[in-house]
Amino acid sequence: MNRFCFTLVSIFRSSNRGRFLRFQRRIVLASGLAIGLILLPSLPVLQWSNLSGISWMNSPAVAQRIRVEDVWRQVYQEIPDLPMENTYVNRETGNVSPDNTLVNRLIRYHIYTKGRPTSYRFDWKLTLADYLGVNERMEPETYPSGTSLKPNPMQGDVAAVHHLSRAQRDALVNVLVSLFNPQVNQSQPSPSPSPSPSPSPAANPSPSPAPTGDPRFPRQPQPGDANLLLP
């Protein structure tokens, strides 16, 4: 009988202990939520304007917002002497794809194949270095429109970039950076040249006083000095 009572007491105590632990956990959780609600208004607010300089803004996903079709057309408007290289035949339709141009493929290679940012001249120069064969190797299988055009345009594009002058390549890089980053191209107020001070009219030089003799020596006689001796 005593053993049975002792067992009941143990069960009662263990159940009370479990209830106490659950109650204690709820108190701790409620306290944490209350403290968080009190401290939340004092935390600094992250504003979107502060994110403008983050590097992921230059990622290919963001570059997709700027239509590649619009960019390459503007490039040819800015530099009309660039080769078009748009005589390749579409494998599905059998027709020439006039909008599939050299600059179109170069931009897609830069953004989608290589995943390079569009904001920096250095990255565009790396892409041109790929075409010139002095940087990373280009693969025909992954080249833009390499499987949809006949023949694969990679070799023709490489030859076209090789024939560009250095001035044309520099102009291409500058135009691409300005088109993908319109904020860089915003007109900034140029400092107005400070007016050069007009020369002030020279003051009339005052007549220099007549030289006086050295007081250590007697003055030389001058004409009319004899009249000073008259009474």
HUPE-V464736 format. One record per residue. D_FIRST is the distance of its C-alpha to the first C-alpha in whole Angstrom. Layout:
D_FIRST + D_FIRST
This chain:
0 + 4 + 5 + 5 + 6 + 9 + 10 + 11 + 12 + 14 + 16 + 17 + 19 + 20 + 21 + 23 + 24 + 26 + 27 + 29 + 31 + 32 + 33 + 35 + 37 + 38 + 39 + 41 + 43 + 44 + 45 + 47 + 49 + 50 + 51 + 53 + 55 + 56 + 57 + 59 + 62 + 63 + 63 + 67 + 68 + 69 + 72 + 74 + 77 + 76 + 75 + 79 + 79 + 76 + 77 + 76 + 78 + 81 + 78 + 80 + 78 + 79 + 83 + 82 + 83 + 86 + 88 + 89 + 92 + 93 + 93 + 95 + 98 + 98 + 99 + 102 + 103 + 103 + 104 + 106 + 108 + 104 + 104 + 103 + 102 + 101 + 103 + 100 + 99 + 96 + 95 + 93 + 96 + 99 + 100 + 101 + 98 + 100 + 97 + 96 + 98 + 98 + 96 + 94 + 92 + 93 + 90 + 88 + 88 + 87 + 84 + 83 + 84 + 83 + 81 + 83 + 83 + 86 + 87 + 88 + 92 + 90 + 88 + 91 + 93 + 91 + 91 + 95 + 94 + 92 + 95 + 98 + 96 + 95 + 91 + 89 + 90 + 90 + 89 + 90 + 87 + 86 + 89 + 89 + 90 + 91 + 90 + 91 + 95 + 97 + 98 + 95 + 97 + 95 + 98 + 101 + 99 + 99 + 102 + 103 + 101 + 103 + 106 + 105 + 107 + 105 + 105 + 104 + 101 + 100 + 101 + 99 + 96 + 97 + 97 + 94 + 92 + 94 + 93 + 89 + 89 + 91 + 90 + 91 + 95 + 95 + 98 + 97 + 100 + 102 + 103 + 106 + 109 + 110 + 113 + 116 + 117 + 121 + 123 + 124 + 128 + 129 + 131 + 134 + 135 + 136 + 139 + 139 + 141 + 144 + 144 + 144 + 146 + 145 + 145 + 146 + 149 + 152 + 152 + 155 + 158 + 157 + 160 + 161 + 160 + 164 + 163 + 161 + 163 + 166 + 166
